[in-house]
């Protein structure tokens, strides 16, 4: 029973990285794992530009400083 109960408190973090391919007024397209994904414009940081690497934080795609 302890393992079952502890399963509800364990959180797994998945880091998702993508590259901004297109930005429109209402949406953006990013490439993640060789797939193009269209997302709502309000789900990507205002300062993101085409070619930027972005990282998903569970709420927003933010520009990722990989260096």
N, C-alpha and C positions, 0 to 999 in steps of 0.2 A: 503493500500500500504506500509506503514512503516514496518509492520511485514514481508512482503514478501521481501523487500529490505534488512532488517536486517538478514534474514535467510542466505544470502550469506556471511555474515561476522562472523557468529557464528560458532565456531569450537568445535567439540565434541572429546574428547580424550578417547580412549579405551585402557586399559592396558591389554596386553596379556602376560601371563607367561607360560613357558613350562619347561620341563626337557629334557636335552640332553640324548638320548638313544644310538645313534650310530654316529660315525664320520668316514667318508671315505675321500679319497683324493678330490673327486669332489662334494660330498653332505654330508648332515647330516640328521639324523632323530631325531625329537623332539616330545615329547608327550604334546599336548595342549588340555585341556578339555577332557581327556580320548580318544583322537584321535591321531594316529601317522601321522606326517606330514613330508614329505621329502622336504628339502630345499637345495638350492645351497650352496656350501661350503663358497662362498664369502658373504653370508647373515648372517653368524654367526661369532662372535668374534674369533680371532685367539687363545685367551687364554681359550676358552670354552673347557671343558672336559666332558667325560661321567659322568652323575649324577649331573652335575651343573644345577641350576635353571637359566633360561635365560629369558630376558624381551625384547619384541619387541618395538623399539623406532620409528617405521615408516620407517626405513631404514636398521636396523641391529639388530639381536638378540644378546644382550650383557649379560654377566654374571651378575646376579642380586644378590646383597647382601641383603638377607632377614632378617638379624639380626641387 
